[in-house]
């Protein structure tokens, strides 16, 4: 009889392990919301409105597989004052600055992707060098007078499934007062 119970016990344990899910953590901002796995680590940087990485230290991604997602937003009027007249000009300026970097090469030029009904401009770079072999995908959109950038980084030989699953939870806010957006960024 024991020989019949053992396989049943093992299959139940395997099923329990596979169905155990981590509750996602919801990040909310006046511009957007996004969910990420509870076992990922929030990144606190002064320049980002949100950041998350699989491992505790963001700088470990340079030497190991540490997928990350960072969201920044800047007031579109600040670029107009600097001579960048529109969103396309912002995209061109960003691309030019990235390609001026010695260890960046273009993988995929700007194209459009739809995520949860939102159309985003996407560009991909290969970041390479000593101990570095990464793909950096930049997703851009103009929303509520802000230029929003979502940067996804993962190892060059991986598909980045985990971080792309996080991106798929992106929801843009319907409307938010500009004062509220700017106050949170400060």
Buried (B, 14 or more C-beta within 10 A) or exposed (E): EEEEEEEEEEEEEEEEEEEEEEEBBEBEBBBBBBBBBEEBBEBEEEEBBBBBBBBEEBEBBBEEBBBBBBBBBBBBEEBEEEEBEEBEBBBEBBBEEBEEEEEBEEBEEBEEEEBEEBEBBBBBBBBEEEEBEBBBBBBBBBBBBBBBBBBBBBBBEEEBEBBBEBBEBBBBBEEBEEEBBBEEBE
